[in-house]
Structures are given as C-alpha cells and as structure tokens.
Amino acid sequence: MSDAAQRDTRVHLGLRTYETFQRAEILARLREPAEALRLLSATDSMIEHLPPADELPPSGYWYTAPFFLGQRAFVLRALGHHTAAGQAARDCLAEMPPAWTSSEWASRRRELAELT
C-alpha cells in the first residue's frame, strides 16, 4: 500500500512525504544506507512543494517542513549520524509551534535533541 501511495500523485503530498521518510528509516535500519540516503534526498524536493500550513487538510495539519525535520532526524539516527540527527531534532523543535513541541507525539524528537 505504501508503494502504491508513493506512485499515486492523487495522494496528498504530505502523506507521500511521510511515507518516504518512513521507508528511508526502514532501509537505514536494514543496512541499506545508499537507498536510504537517496530517499532522504528525495524528501528535500517534496518538502519544498508542500502547500502552506493554512491549506493543509485537518487530517494532516502537521505535514509541515518543521515536522519533517523531525522525521529527517529519525532517519539520520538510523544511519548512525547521531550529531546530525540531534541537530535536526533541535531544529525541528525550534521551528514547530510551541503547542507541538510539548505534545506527547513530539517526545521522541525531544529525546533525540537531548542526546547530542
């Protein structure tokens, strides 16, 4: 299903971006760093084309560049790039709305930001 969502441009770009980050993290954990880095690079263009926050659907209000910085941090950590992962997590938290940074779902980002 994930592969199909990636191919179908009718699927919201935010969801496709999220799926790309998840796939990159899985590949990094499977010790396929070249493919993980290729996908990580692909997310740069995807993020540049995300709609403005006020145009995001209620079911994907978090599909913003700051949120995806946190996803980047998870991939970098899985690749063993701990310093870069910590910096991406700190950048993510600095750019997200304050209400998000203290949310339960941001706890992994906060933990990663404190590691390095």
N, C-alpha and C positions, 0 to 999 in steps of 0.2 A: 504494500500500500504506500509505503514511503517513497519508493522508486516511482510509482505512478503519480503521486502528488508532485514530485520534482519535475516530471515531464509535462504536466498539465498546467499551462500558463493561466488557466481559469482559477486555479487555486491561489489564494491570496499570497502575495509576495512575502509577507511577514511569516506565514506558515512555512513556505518553501525555504526561507532563510533559516528558520528554526530547525527544520529537518536537516538542512545542510550542516549546520553546526553539530547536531546530534550524530550524524553519520561520521563527521570528521573525528569526533571524540571516540566513537566506537572503533574506527580504523586506527587511531592512535593507540588505543588500548590493545588492539590486536597486533600491534607492532608492524603497522603498515604506514610509517611516517611520511613517505613521499606522497601517497594518496591523501592522507590526512592534511598535509600542507597544501596540496592542490585545492582541496575543498575549502580550506581556510582562506586561501587567496580568492577563491570564487565568491566568498561572502562579502568581500570588500565592495564589489560592484553591486551586489544585491542590496546592501545597506544604503548605498548611495541613491538607489531608486525607490526606497521605501516612501510611502506617502507621509505627509505631515501628520503629527500626532493627532491633530483635531479631525483628521479624515480616517482614522483607524476604526475598525468595527469594534463594538463593545466587547465582542468575544476575543479580541486580540489587541486591546488597548496598550499592551506592553511591548508590541512589536516596534520598538524604537531603537535608535543607534546606541544609547546608553545601556539598555537591556542586553543588546547583543555583544557589547564589550564584555559582559559577564560570561556569556557563552564562549567567547574567544578565550577567556581566562581558563575555563574548564578544559578546552582543547589543548591549550599550551601546557597546562599542568600534566595532562595525559601524555604529552610528548616529552615530558621531563624538563621543560623550560620553566622552571619554578620562579625565577626572578621576573621574567616577562609575564607570567601568569599572575603573580602578585600585583604587578603594576597595572595590568589590565583590570583586575578586580578593584583596585583602588580608584582607577579612572572611572569605572562603571559606577561605583558608589558616589563619586563626586559629581557625576553628571545626572544621576537619576533624581526624580523628585524626592524630597525628604520623606514623604509618607512611604515610598517604596523601600528606601534604604533600611527602615526599621521593621519591614514586614517579615513574616515567617519565611516566605519563599526566598528572601534575599540572604538568609543565614549562611548558605554555602559561599556566597560572594564575600560576606563579612569575614568568615573564617579564612578564606583564601587570601584576602587582603592583609590579614594579620600574620600570615606565615612567613612572609619575606620582607 
